[in-house]
Amino acid sequence: MGEPSGAPEMVPVVDRPGRIVVNGDPLDWREGMTVRDVLKAKNYIFPLVITTVNGTLIPRGSYDVAVVPSGADVKVVHLISGG
């Protein structure tokens, strides 16, 4: 147990300046880009999502003002509820 499997760890790579990674996919970045801009660019229209930027949870009320830095790793999770 605890021994490496030999397989390389999958880490998102930003292949050039001016890009970010959103859920593992590269996205062109621009100065001043907000979380809301990222959601629109990726066409994420779900009403309930959880978003992190570089591992930091971004409150839903801050999406319009939370700036995403160049090279950021953004994760967006769509919440589904039901019974």
N, C-alpha and C positions, 0 to 999 in steps of 0.2 A: 504494500500500500504506500501511497505517496511518491511512487516512482514515476518519472515522466513517461508519457505514452509514446514519445518519439514524434508525434504529430505536432506541427507548428501551431502555436496559438493564433486564432483568427483575431486580428486587431484591425479596425478600420484605418485606412490610410488616406490621408489627404495628400493627393499627388502634386499639388501646386498651390502657391499662395492664392488667396482669394477664393478658397473653397472651404466648405464645411461637410460633415458627414451626418446624414439624417437617417436613422434606423439602418445604418450600414451602406447607404447609397450616397455618393458625392453630390453636392449641390453647389452651384456658383454662389459666392458670397459677395455682398457689397457693404460698404461702410454704412453704419447706422441700422443694419438689418435687425429687426426685432423678431421675437418668437412668433408673433402674429404673421409677419412677412414669410417666415419659414413655413408655417402651416398653410398659408395661401399658395406658396410656390409648389408645395407638395400636393395641393388640392385635398388637404385633410379637412373635411367639412363636418366631421362628427361633433356633436354638441358636448360630449364628455370625453376629454382626453387628459392624460397626465403627461407633462413635458419636463424633461431634465436637460440642462445644458452643462456639459462637462461634469455630470454627476450631481449637480445642484438642482433640486426641485424648484420649478418656477410656478408660483401661485397663478391660478387662472386669471385673476384680476390684474396681473402684471404683464400679460402677453403683449399688450400694445407698447409697453415701455421697456421691457427687458431686452437689452441689446445682446445679440449673439456675436461673439468675437470670431475673427478669422481663425480657421483651423479647429473650430469647436466640434465636439461630438454631441449631437442632439438625439435624444430618444423621445419618441412620441408613442404612447400606449393608449389605444382606444378602449374605453371602459364600456362593458356591456352588462346590463342588468336584466333580470327576468326571474321567472319563477317556475 
